[in-house]
């Protein structure tokens, strides 16, 4: 119940990203535990869908949600990199793909050529096709 991001995609679906919340225990109202809910949710006008089978999209902190010019939905996870949803499956980009070791996505922006600029807690990356490039103060700046 801690909605941090909302996107209406080109098909009219609403995407909601929420943060994991903490709730008091019944035994001690001053002791908090994880609610184990939240994450990514899609509303198609009739039903809500969560994605519990996708590590990083359930009971985790969801950052920005973005739709690119090709209709892919990009979901930033604050601890599991960034996900691309093509309408059928999720593809995860994280540390093993060359992303900063913290995997905390804070911003996403698409350049006119279709390249995505992704801001991580550990730096700036550009995604061209399937290739992630770390952008430093020295470049590369295409």
C-alpha positions in Angstrom: 0.0 0.0 0.0 3.0 2.3 -0.6 2.6 3.2 -4.3 5.7 5.0 -5.5 5.2 4.9 -9.3 2.3 4.7 -11.8 2.4 4.3 -15.6 -0.5 4.1 -18.1 0.9 2.2 -21.1 -0.1 2.6 -24.7 -2.6 -0.3 -24.4 -4.4 1.4 -21.6 -3.0 -0.8 -18.8 -2.0 0.8 -15.5 1.2 -0.3 -13.9 1.8 0.3 -10.2 5.0 0.0 -8.4 5.1 -0.1 -4.6 7.6 -0.3 -1.9 7.7 -3.0 0.7 6.0 -1.8 3.8 6.5 -2.6 7.4 3.6 -3.4 9.7 3.4 -3.7 13.5 3.2 -7.2 15.0 0.0 -8.2 16.9 2.1 -8.9 20.0 3.9 -5.6 20.0 2.6 -2.6 18.1 6.1 -1.0 18.4 7.8 -3.9 16.7 7.6 -3.8 12.9 8.1 -6.6 10.4 8.0 -6.8 6.6 4.5 -7.0 5.1 5.8 -9.2 2.3 3.5 -7.5 -0.1 3.9 -4.8 -2.7 6.0 -4.9 -5.8 4.7 -4.6 -9.3 1.1 -4.8 -10.3 -0.8 -4.3 -13.6 -4.5 -3.3 -13.9 -6.1 -3.9 -17.3 -9.4 -2.2 -16.5 -10.9 -5.4 -15.0 -8.4 -7.3 -12.9 -5.1 -6.7 -11.1 -2.2 -8.9 -11.8 0.9 -9.3 -9.6 4.0 -11.1 -10.7 5.1 -13.2 -7.7 7.2 -15.6 -9.8 9.6 -12.9 -10.9 12.4 -12.3 -8.3 12.6 -8.6 -7.6 9.1 -7.7 -8.6 7.2 -8.9 -5.5 7.6 -7.5 -2.0 10.5 -5.3 -3.1 11.0 -1.6 -3.8 9.9 -0.7 -7.3 11.5 2.4 -8.9 10.4 4.2 -12.1 8.2 2.4 -14.6 8.7 3.4 -18.3 7.3 2.5 -21.7 9.7 2.9 -24.6 8.9 3.6 -28.2 8.7 -0.1 -29.0 6.1 -0.8 -26.3 8.4 -2.5 -23.9 7.7 -1.8 -20.3 10.8 -1.1 -18.2 10.6 -1.7 -14.5 13.2 -0.4 -12.2 13.9 -2.5 -9.1 15.7 -0.9 -6.3 17.7 -4.1 -5.5 17.5 -6.3 -8.6 18.5 -4.2 -11.6 16.0 -3.3 -14.3 13.4 -5.5 -16.0 12.1 -5.3 -19.6 8.6 -6.7 -20.2 7.8 -7.5 -23.9 4.2 -8.4 -23.3 5.0 -12.1 -22.6 8.2 -12.4 -20.6 10.4 -10.4 -18.3 14.1 -10.0 -19.0 16.3 -8.9 -16.1 19.5 -6.8 -16.5 21.6 -6.6 -13.4 25.2 -6.9 -12.1 26.2 -9.9 -14.3 25.3 -7.8 -17.3 27.8 -5.1 -16.4 25.5 -3.0 -14.2 26.7 -1.3 -11.1 27.1 -3.7 -8.1 24.2 -2.1 -6.2 21.6 -2.8 -8.9 19.5 0.1 -7.6 17.8 1.8 -10.5 16.7 5.3 -9.8 15.8 6.8 -13.2 15.1 5.7 -16.9 15.0 8.0 -19.9 14.8 7.1 -23.7 16.8 9.0 -26.2 15.3 9.6 -29.6 17.3 6.8 -31.2 15.7 4.3 -28.9 18.7 4.0 -26.5 17.8 4.0 -22.9 19.7 5.9 -20.3 19.5 4.2 -16.9 20.6 5.8 -13.7 21.8 3.4 -11.0 23.0 4.0 -7.5 26.5 3.1 -8.9 26.5 5.1 -12.1 25.0 5.9 -15.4 24.5 3.2 -18.1 23.1 3.3 -21.7 21.3 0.3 -23.2 21.7 0.0 -26.9 19.9 -3.2 -28.1 21.1 -5.8 -25.6 24.4 -4.0 -24.8 24.8 -2.1 -21.5 27.6 0.5 -21.5 28.8 2.3 -18.4 28.9 6.0 -19.1 31.6 7.9 -17.2 32.7 11.5 -17.2 35.1 10.6 -19.9 32.5 9.0 -22.2 31.5 7.4 -24.4 28.9 10.0 -25.3 27.1 9.1 -28.5 
